């Protein structure tokens, strides 16, 4: 009878030991994985860590399924790399400055030279390169240093500029508009250049019809203009920031919270020939709008009727707050 307590004691010790082993194993399983640093070899179907690039690609029997392995390199402490395979991801703020045939890049046979954008205000890149936000293409030309496309770009940073000349294939930074478009042999690929202007303190500006329009701006006039190669049409645009009503051309974007209260023929709106009167919904509880008007959130249509004041549809709605 005295052996039972000893047996229970030994059993309890074993249980506690097992629990300790399980706890230790669990802690190890949930430990934060160690981040790779420097360089590593992975199979080509493996995810590539953010900020890493493929510097070589080759056949490997160790990579079942693809048979291809990658050598990858961490770019966090680098500013340039002479060999990056063309299938590699390109980290943010890095650009391709040359492209060439490379036997060490199995699968594509092409490698890139990459440079990190740091203090540069301009740089020459290959046309397949990503373009950092806020940068524009100022020149495009044929280049044997860019295998695959044969075209290079000169790009410039707009951060300290209020106007710039850019090729028409250039990205246009937010808040910039196209004020003229013209033929330019320095823009291989399109042959057209734009004059870009940054919207700062302006309340109105003339832009070409292919221009992006900043949020909260509307088209008040549209007319033929030979200074806008490609469309031949220019717009006068204005900011509605300090307005409660405005007349716009029917091709204008309509700011959120504005409604169309009338629509009529207008020769000052080339392209559609129709203008709208817009009103900003503020403290009103009821309004009459044309049937092509957006209905503000929280408003409902309470009635509809024929109206000669609504060219295009001939129908108006009575709307009210719900």
N, C-alpha and C positions, 0 to 999 in steps of 0.2 A: 504494500500500500504506500510505502514511502517513496517508491520510484516514480509514481505518477507526477508529483510536482516537478521532479527533475526532467521528466519527459516533456512536460508542458513548457518548462523553462527553455529547453533546447529548441523546441518547436517555435516558440516566440522569438528566439534569437535568429533563427533561420528566416522567419517572415520579415523581421526588421531589416535583415541583411539584404533580402530580395527587394524590399521597398527602397532601400538606399540605392541599390544598383539601378532600378527603374527610374528613380528621381534623377540620378546622375546622367543616365542615358538621355532622358527627356531634356535636361538642361543643355546637354551637348547638341541635341538635334535642333533646338531652338536658338542656338547661339547665332549671332550675326555672321554671315559668310564673310570671309576675308576678301577685300577688294584686290583685284589683280593690279599690279604696277609694272611699268616698264614694257615688256613684250611677252607674248605667249603664243602657243600653237593651239589652234582649235579646228574642229571639222567644219566644213563649209555650210552645213545645215544648223550650226550652233548660232544662237543670238550673239550679236557683237555689242559689247558694252558701250554706253553713251560716251562719246569723246575718243573712241578708239578707231583706228583705221586698218585696212588690210594692206600690208606691205609686200606680201608675196602669196602666191597661190600655186599649189603643186599636187600631183597625184600621190595618194597615200592609201596603202592597204589597211591602215588603222582606222579609216573612216568608212565603215560599212554604210551602204546606201547612196553615198555620193562619190566615194573614192577620191575626194579632193580635200586637202587641208589648207588652212590659212595661217600665215604668220600675222599677228595683229600687234599694233603698237599704241601705247597711250600717248595722246597729244597734249596732256594737261601742262607739261613743262616745256613744250616745244613752240617754236614760232615758224618753222618751215620743215618740209619733208620732201626729199628729192624723188622718192619712189612710193607711190600709193596706187594700188591696182584700181582700174576704172569701175569695178563692181563694188568698191568700198563705199560705205556711207561717208559723207563729207560733214565734219562737225560745224556747228554754227560759227560764223565769223571767219571761216577758212574759205579760200578761193583757189581755183585751178589756174596756174600761171603757164603751164605747158602740158602737152599730151604727146606721147610717143609710143612706138611699138616696143613691147617688152616681153621676152620669153619667160620671165619669171612670174607672169600673171596668167596662169592657166585658166582658160575659159573665155577671156576677152582678148588677151594678147596686147593690151594697152595699159600704160601706166600714166599717172599724173604727177606733176610737181605741185605741191600745195604750199600756200603761204597764209599765215594768220594775219588778219587785219588788226592792226594795233594803233599806231599813230599816223598811218598813211592817210593822205587826203585824196590820192588818186593811185591807180595801179592798172597794169595790163593783165587781162585774164583771157582764157579761152571761152568761146561762146557757150560751151556746155557747162560752164561753172555756175554754181549758185551765186546770186548777187545779194550782198547783205542789205537788210532794211535801211532805207534812207540813202542808198547809192543809186546812181543812174548811169546809163551808157552814153558817153559823150562822143564816142567814135567807134566805128566797126570797119574792119578791113580783113583782107585775105592774109593768112599766115600759115606757113609750113610748120610752125612750132605747135600747131593745134591739130594733131592727128584725130580724125573722126569727123570733124566739121570743117577744118581748114579756115576757120574764121576766128579772129581775136577781137576783143573789146577793150577800149579804154574806159574805165569807170571812175566816177568822182563822187565824193561824199558831199551831200547837200547840207550838212549840219549847220554850217556858218554862212549859207547862201540865202538870198531872197529871190534869185532868178538864175536860170541855167539853160544851156542848149543841150538837148538830149536826142538821141536817135529814137525813131518811133517804136522800135521793138523794146525800148527801155521800160522797166517798171516805173510807175509814177508814185512817188511817196504820198502818203496821206496828207491832205491839206494843200496839195499843189494842183495847179490847173494848167491846161494848154492854152496859151494866148495866140500862138501862130503855128502854122505847119507849112513846110516848104521843101522842095526838092534839094537833096544834099548828097553828093557823091561820096562823102565821108561816112555814109551810113550804109555799108554793104549789107544786102539782104532785103532792105526795104527802099533805100534811096530817098527816104524822107526823114527830116529832122523836125523837132518841136522846140518852141520856146516855152519854157515852164516858169511859172511864177508861184511863189509861196503866198497863200492867203494869210495875212497877219491882221492889220487894222482896217483893211478895205471893207466897205459895206456893199460895193458893187464892182464888177469887173467884166470885161469882154473876153469870152473864151471861144475856142473852136468847138463845133458840135460833138467831136469825138472825145472831148475832155471829160474826165471824171468831175462830178459836182460834189463839193463838200456837203456833209449833212447840214440841213437847215437852210440851204440855198435853193432858189427857184429861178426859172427862166422867164424873164419878163419881155424878151424880144428875140426874134429869130430872123436872120436875113442872109442873103447871098453875100459871100465874102471870098475874094480870090486869095486872101491871105491865109486860108485854111485848106491847104492841099489835101485831097483825099475825100473831103465831103463838100467843100465849097460853101459851107454854111457856118455862121458865127452866132453865138448867143450873148445877150446881155443877161447876167445873173446877179441876183441881189440876196443879201442875208435877211431872213425874216426875224432875226433875234429880237429886234425892237419894234416889230410891226404887229398889228392886229388884223389888218386886211391888206390885200395886194392883188394886182392883176397879173396873171401868168399865162404863158402859152400852154396849150393842152399837152404838149410833150414833156412838160416840166414834171419833175418829181414833186409829190405833195407831202409836205412835212406832217409828221404825226400830230394829230389834234387839230388839223385844219380841214375845212369842208368847202365844197364847191357850191356857191349860192347862185351863180349864173354862168351861162356858156353862150358865146356869140361869135359870129364871123369876125376875123381880124386879119387884115393883110400884113400886119406887123409880126405875124407868126408863120414864117416860111416853113413849109413842110406839112403843116396841118391846116393852117388858115383859121384856126379856132383858138379863142382865148377864154380863160376862166376868171371869174372873180372868186378869190379865196377869202375866207373869214376864219380867224382863230377862235376855237371854242374856249371860252373862259368861264364867265359866270352865267351864261345863257342857260335857260331851262327848256326852251323850244326854239326850233329853227326850221326854215324852209331851204332844202338843198336840191340840186339836180340829181337825177337818178344815177349818174355816173360818179357821184361823190362817194368817197369812203364814209362809212358810218362810224363815228368815234366809239370807243369802248365804253359801255355803260349807257349807250343811247339806243332807242328803238324807233322803228318807222311806225308812225301812228296814222298815216294816210298817204295817198298818192293821187296825182291829178295831172292832166295835160297842161303844159306850160311852154309858151313861145320863148321864154327866157332861158330855156335849156336846149340850145342848138346841139344837134347830134342825136338826142334821144327824144326831145319834146315832152319829157315827163319829169315832174318834180315830186319830192317827198316832203311830208311834214314829219319831223323827228322830234323826239323829246327824251329827256333823261329818264331812265328806267326807274 
